[in-house]
Amino acid sequence: MKKLAILGASGHGKVIADAALLSGFDSVVFFDDAWPKLAANGCWQVVGDSAQLLSCCRDFDGVIVAIGDNEIRASKSIVLLAAGAMLTTVVHPSAVISPFTVIGSGSFIAAGAVVQVDAVIGRFCIVNTNAAVEHDCTLGEAVHISPGAMLAGAVSVGDRSWVGIGACARQLVSIGSDVIVGAGAVVIRSISDSCMVVGNPARPLIR
Ligand SMILES: CC(C)(COP(=O)(O)OP(=O)(O)OC[C@H]1O[C@@H](n2cnc3c(N)ncnc32)[C@H](O)[C@@H]1OP(=O)(O)O)[C@@H](O)C(=O)NCCC(=O)NCCS
């Protein structure tokens, strides 16, 4: 009986729960700081808050954080690792993952995603529904590649960066750390750290 604990009773959490049950876990429970007011997430039980998960995390065969905010997901994952949690990777069975990839612990690869040969995915990442991470791409820690986003060959993405839904990046570009690439953007040049870019071609968002 393989048991998974998910921190974060979110919609994203349900997506991970669903994928986990299709990929070898037998049961899933959630932990969330909104507990006990929040007692269920879809058809799954919320059984405690993050403090309680810390005290029992070693009882689970896998633990994963389902919090969309990249910085919070990374920091909660690191605390769980320090408490002895078996931080797991969840890969939906319909994802296509080359055997010549490295995927860090605590990462989630969603339905229909493709991760090509020699890609390296850091810890705590999300490669979301139907996203593509082409050959030789490198994702740092806690990166989120949103649904339908496409990274061409050898793109690098720094820690905590978020590539929005349907965005794409030309081969060989480097996207820095803490970057937000807006929905539908087309990245054709490298982007420095902490920028928010939108549009085609992607340019910094000026307010
Ligand atoms: C880029 C983004 C983060 C900006 O969000 P925000 O700070 O709340 O920005 P606002 O919605 O206030 O928009 C500010 C301006 O930028 C423009 N803008 C926002 N997002 C844009 C985008 N993706 N492409 C082009 N222009 C965009 C808006 O039209 C607005 O322009 P205006 O001031 O001329 O009206 C957000 O729009 C976005 O694209 N998020 C990604 C969502 C996503 O991928 N979700 C998937 C989750 S799994």
The ligand as a Gaussian input file, in Angstrom:
#p B3LYP/6-31G(d) Opt

LIG

0 1
 C        2.006000      38.471000     -17.302000
 C        1.043000      38.373000     -16.125000
 C        1.722000      37.634000     -14.964000
 C        0.715000      39.804000     -15.704000
 O       -0.256000      39.768000     -14.727000
 P       -0.641000      41.128000     -13.964000
 O        0.575000      41.674000     -13.311000
 O       -1.836000      40.829000     -13.113000
 O       -0.972000      42.109000     -15.171000
 P       -2.384000      42.761000     -15.602000
 O       -3.412000      41.726000     -15.910000
 O       -2.698000      43.819000     -14.589000
 O       -1.989000      43.464000     -16.991000
 C       -1.094000      44.568000     -17.063000
 C       -0.931000      44.938000     -18.522000
 O       -0.190000      43.918000     -19.184000
 C       -0.956000      43.350000     -20.262000
 N       -0.752000      41.896000     -20.212000
 C       -0.909000      41.070000     -19.150000
 N       -0.606000      39.824000     -19.472000
 C       -0.268000      39.833000     -20.770000
 C        0.148000      38.821000     -21.647000
 N        0.266000      37.555000     -21.253000
 N        0.445000      39.174000     -22.918000
 C        0.331000      40.466000     -23.325000
 N       -0.053000      41.479000     -22.508000
 C       -0.338000      41.155000     -21.253000
 C       -2.401000      43.713000     -19.958000
 O       -3.157000      43.793000     -21.143000
 C       -2.239000      45.055000     -19.288000
 O       -2.032000      46.029000     -20.270000
 P       -2.719000      47.499000     -20.162000
 O       -2.128000      48.080000     -18.900000
 O       -2.286000      48.181000     -21.410000
 O       -4.172000      47.232000     -20.053000
 C       -0.256000      37.588000     -16.487000
 O       -1.145000      38.338000     -17.316000
 C        0.024000      36.274000     -17.176000
 O        0.191000      36.196000     -18.395000
 N        0.054000      35.220000     -16.348000
 C        0.269000      33.854000     -16.781000
 C       -0.987000      33.032000     -16.456000
 C       -0.762000      31.567000     -16.671000
 O        0.118000      31.151000     -17.389000
 N       -1.546000      30.761000     -16.014000
 C       -1.371000      29.322000     -16.067000
 C       -1.347000      28.769000     -14.685000
 S       -1.145000      27.048000     -14.689000

